[in-house]
Amino acid sequence: MRICVIDGQGGGIGSVVIKQLKDAFGELIEIIALGTNAIATTQMLKARANRGASGENAIVRTVIDSDIIIGPIGIVLAHAMMGEVTPRIAEAVASCRARKFFLPLTQEDVEIVGLASIPLPRLVETMINDRLRKLIERGKSHV
């Protein structure tokens, strides 16, 4: 199963996600770190992603073949992350066939009504235990 973790700026969100994914699933999954910039990609690779790439074209081309995409909600908002999310990135992520898991974290003027404020590590833990574990176990049985 191929999981793309997309992040920008310093890659801090993506690094937390990748560390917890690796702790939960080890080498059962392939994690591709996709950074809107090289710094974000480097940080996610340090968190033990299997591979990584940076920039608009790398993200647009790689999400096409992914099974799951994880990232902050800003990855589908054109011009988010201080302009690092281009309209082409936002469109590619939103329209690809992959199952998407968005973390409700944003620096933009966007508020998701009805969500409680939960720390990032707990959000990722909930995503893994309540959603991803079922998908990955089901995917493993089809291999």
N, C-alpha and C positions, 0 to 999 in steps of 0.2 A: 504494500500500500504506500503510495507516494503522497506525502503531506508537504505542502508549501507553507512556510511561515513567512509572512510579509511584514516588514517594519521599515521605518525610516529614522531620520535624525540619528540618535545614538544607538539604536537597536536594543534598548533596554527591555521593552515589552517582549520582543521576539526572543531575547535571550532567556527570559523567565519561562516562556512557553516551551522552548526547546529543552531546557533542563528538565522540566517536569515531564515532558513527553518521553525523553530518554530514560528517566527514572522509572516510568510506568511501563514502557514497552520495549526498551533496549533496541536491539537490531531487528525486531519484528517489523519495524516501519522504516521507510526511507524519508529523511527530513531534508528538504531543500530550503535553505535560507535565501530569501529574496529581499535584498535591501534596496531602498530607493537611492541609497548612496553606499560608497565603499566602506565607510565607518560602520554603518549598521550591519552590513554583511559580515565584516570582520568580527564584530562582537557576537553575532549569532553563530559563526563558525567556531569561535572559542567555546560556545555553550554546547558543542558537540553535534552540530548539524552535519549530515553526510556530505553535502555539497552546498555551494553557494554561488550566487551571481548578483550583480548590481545593475541598476538602471532600468529605464523604461522598456527597452526592447527585450532585455532578459526576462523581465516580469511578464510582459505580454506573451512572449513565446512559450514560457515555461508553464504558466497556469493552464494552458490548453490541455496538457497531458497529466494534470494532477487529479488525484482522487478527492483530496480535502484541502481547503485553504483556511488558514487561521491568521487573524490579524486584528488590529484595532478597527473600529467601524470606519475610520477615516480612509481606509484603502478603497472605499467605493465612493468617496466624496472628491470630486475634481478639485484640485488646487489645495487639498488638505495638507497637513504636516508642513506648514509654511511654504506651500507650493511644490513640495516634492512629489505629491501624487498628481500626475498629469491626467488630463481627461482620458487619454488613451489607456492608462493603467486602470483607472476607475471603471471604464467600460469593459476592459478585458476581464477583470475580476468579477464584476457583476454578471457578465453574460456567459462565462465559461460553465461547463457542465459539472464542475466539482461541487461537492457539498461544502458550504461555507459556514464558518464559525467566527462571528465577529464579537470582539470584546468591546463592551460599551465604554470605551475610553476615548476621549477626544479633547483636543485643544481648540477645536473650532467652536463657532457659535451654534452648536447643535446639542440639543438635550433630548434624551430618550425618556419620555414620560413613563412613570410607573416602575422604574428600576431603582432598587436600593443601592446605596453606595457600598460596594464591597471591595476590599483590597485585591490587587492584581493576583497575588499567589492563590488566594481562595477562589477567585473567578476561574483561574486555570484548572485548579483541582476539581472544581465542580464540572467544568467542561469535560475533563478527562473521564471522571467517574460516572457522570450522568448521561453522557452522549457518545464520546469517542470509543470507550471500552466496548460498547455493544457493536459499533460499526466495525472496529478492527477485528474483534473476535469473529464476527460474521464473515468479514472479508478473508480471514485466515482459513476458514473452513471451505472457501470456494477455490483455494489455490491448489 
